[in-house]
Amino acid sequence: MTSPLTAPASDGRWTPRLWGTLLVLCAAMFLDALDVSMVGVALPSIGSDLHLSTSTLQWIVSGYILGYGGLLLLGGRTADLLGRRQVFLVALGVFALASLLGGLVDSGPLLIASRFIKGLSAAFTAPAGLSIITTTFPEGPLRNRALSIYTTCAATGFSMGLVLSGLLTEASWRLTMLLPAPIALLALAAGLRLLPHSERERDHKGYDIPGAVLGTASMLLLVFTVVQAPGAGWASARTLLSFLAVAALLTVFVLVERRSPGPLIRLGVLRSGNQIRAQLGAMAFFGSYVGFQFLVTLYMQSLLGWSALHTALAFLPAGALVAVSSTKVGAIVDRFGTQRLIAAGFALMAVGYALFLRVDLDPAYAAVILPSMLLIGAACALVFPSLNIQATNGVEDHEQGMVSGLLNTSVQVGGAIFLAVVTAVVTAHTSPDATPQAVLDSYRPGLVVVTGIALAGLLITLTGLRPRTADRRSIVVTGSAARETKAEAERVAVGD
């Protein structure tokens, strides 16, 4: 429900309050991305100060992923049922408190707990924030512009997190944990004044408690299994039994959702080909990038001996390109449609990854590394906003939180799964001969896998392309099977 105080003017101009609303939501997305990228650079200092083993350090990262990826489905539906504004603000407050806790604790378990709580709170702010945008800005050019700015803030936060962490860790790793707290508190204060009031869903058919329990449990177990698989062994009894349990939970979850009068996820949403391609594309997009960043960070710091700050600056051109293009992507989507932009982005991404295979132990940055970074930056600028637009187009307001949660779940689960796969491939090709060249050779198969993931995303996207002369149509996802059938028959135009 759009507040008249934040609705765009009749001529499409944005009021100061509308800009303020978008900035608050962008701040939360910026913090999510900032927090993910900052902690990686600080891990060695944290381990040294708190005397933590490598396996324990892993859970400082994995704890956040577990809370975030495991609870996104619940977070998205909760925003629809209890009110997007309320859910967003409460979760943002929890995020700020968890940031303070993380910067003050003196033990590994407490730090991991604070990271899990931050991930949990982000699982509610992310879908609530995205659904506030999609219910405030009408579908079309205005929403496309808003989403392009919103998603750009995520990329900017990720890039800045790398640089800020490199600087702050030189003083103390605690500063990297504490930095998000004041930003979150400022955003919370502004949000209390600016965010539009949203009504709770009044005509829902009850709360899907069994679906919430099963959906959350299956996502938590899936993320946990994937994170632990490289260490336990992909073919170990523990891993295989855990995947079997995930399959069983998901099967029961689908059965429950089909029978529930008010499901956590209405499965009819996935009857739209555009929706399925958006979800699979999100998995391939983030999964390939996370795997690439992991390998390149190891390459630069372990093999080339670059500092954390030097490594962060090497990634900066990609983030800067995304930030500079923020105001243009919405207009490009209006002209060419989401499918073409996603396809073009995946093609650029695959080429960028493939070009990085040329690296050696003494690379010329401008000739070898920089072209890959620029291509990947251009790809991120095209793909990420387009995926968000495609996933939320044609979805009714009362289901925007659900779809937003589903999209963010695809992003996080894709990142966890493909990072684990890339790690396993590198480990399998690791030679007992630990010379720098042998280590570099073990990274190359991982880069090939990353390139393959991007190509898979391209192929998935190409299945949705139609000739320019064809009508640009997609299914409007509605609340009943009858209306879905009618929408399929009429092919209501809502974009690519």
Secondary structure, 3 states (H helix, E strand, C coil): CCCCCCCCCCCCCCCHHHHHHHHHHHHHHHHHHHHHHHHHHHHHHHHHHHCCCHHHHHHHHHHHHHHHHHHHHHHHHHHHHHCHHHHHHHHHHHHHHHHHHHHHCCCHHHHHHHHHHHHHHHHHHHHHHHHHHHHHCCCCHHHHHHHHHHHHHHHHHHHHHHHHHHHHHHHCHHHHHHCHHHHHHHHHHHHHHHCCCCCCCCCCCCCCHHHHHHHHHHHHHHHHHHHHHHHHCCCCHHHHHHHHHHHHHHHHHHHHHHHCCCCCCCHHHHHCHHHHHHHHHHHHHHHHHHHHHHHHHHHHHHHCCCCHHHHHHHHHHHHHHHHHCHHHHHHHHHHHCHHHHHHHHHHHHHHHHHHHHHCCCCCCHHHHHHHHHHHHHHHHHHHHHHHHHHHHCCECHHHHHHHHHHHHHHHHHHHHHHHHHHHHHHHHCCCCCCCHHHHHHHHHHHHHHHHHHHHHHHHHHHCCCCCCCCCCCCCCECCCHHHHHHHHHHCCCCCC
